[in-house]
């Protein structure tokens, strides 16, 4: 049984890095496929997050359940291959049942690690958000298939697995590897965007199965999160991570996504603040950094008519919304009006994610292009609280940790995750879209688990 356990741990490590590469490097190109792969990989490696004492007795009571889990995992891989390449038309249901069985089995790591998990409020928030939303979706379901929309939030439920695994690899080496992966993902986004615009002659970069808006909401957080390496590391090579940020901004320019562009000055100011704070620089450098950021933002606005039009859109919204002339803005105002009306009709638990369009009638739409209204219509006040809690979880988690030399890096990452999640959700779906939700939850878990000095995780009793 020792051989089986050792083999599984080696395979789980390889799978974990594979899943991280797909999610953080390829997500700007392949969109939601990356989050699906990351979710499946997390389920498959979940037993590796069991506490060490669980494996201390390597007898049949440990080996047989693990062997059964591995057999199920291999069955899922075979079923997926047969469905994708073998034309097994009815095999999708079998694969889904196998995946659900694996998911249920993987959740046994939660009670087994409860004493560790309850020390980190952020992961508890993610679990509570998923459970509360699932209960609301079940209460409003009109058919069994309506419950499937809970899978959009699986990243929240599985974030504890990532957190527990990240706890085992703390320190600068993990930060350096993750920062490199994130920067590589931003570069991939720029390359894919360039291919779309200059080779395929598309009007906007959209990626492969991603779409311009989704691509932008993936590539910009990757580029700015990669700067954690600049803050945490001391090597002179760390400045190469700025290439990732530049690539993410170039990819954003190619997508022409205005809702994400609004976040760039905010995230830029956040990095300037974090860097100057880390370097203990004088105030003049803060001013210089802000000036460079303002000039860069103005430059992008000048060369992009689509981004330049943001000024007039904001001016119209600050004044009389009835005279708004931008078509996309008019659409969103109508969606938000419909969302407010739907919330008032079912304020407690909403209508369910499966019935967002039905709740909007007489308007014809599938979502509300705003996280507040999407959450409110789908799950009422419960949904609003779940959205707010998920958004603020990174900050709550960081404030609960004791200070060490990576404290500034953690705070930068937490503020970045929360601010980007909020701003992106103002004009498009972020909470409940599988890729942005999974990125938010998994990156939070990694920051809280691995962005610390080696040693047992402790919680700051003072908060």
Secondary structure as UniProt FT lines:
FT   HELIX           2..21
FT   HELIX           22..26
FT   HELIX           27..30
FT   HELIX           32..45
FT   HELIX           46..49
FT   HELIX           52..55
FT   HELIX           60..85
FT   TURN            89..90
FT   HELIX           91..106
FT   HELIX           108..112
FT   HELIX           114..117
FT   TURN            118..119
FT   HELIX           121..140
FT   HELIX           144..153
FT   HELIX           154..166
FT   TURN            167..168
FT   HELIX           172..194
FT   HELIX           195..199
FT   TURN            207..210
FT   HELIX           212..225
FT   TURN            226..227
FT   HELIX           228..232
FT   HELIX           236..241
FT   HELIX           242..255
FT   HELIX           258..279
FT   HELIX           283..303
FT   HELIX           305..308
FT   HELIX           310..318
FT   HELIX           321..323
FT   HELIX           327..345
FT   TURN            347..349
FT   HELIX           353..355
FT   HELIX           356..359
FT   TURN            360..362
FT   HELIX           371..399
FT   TURN            405..406
FT   HELIX           407..427
FT   TURN            431..432
FT   HELIX           434..450
FT   TURN            461..462
//
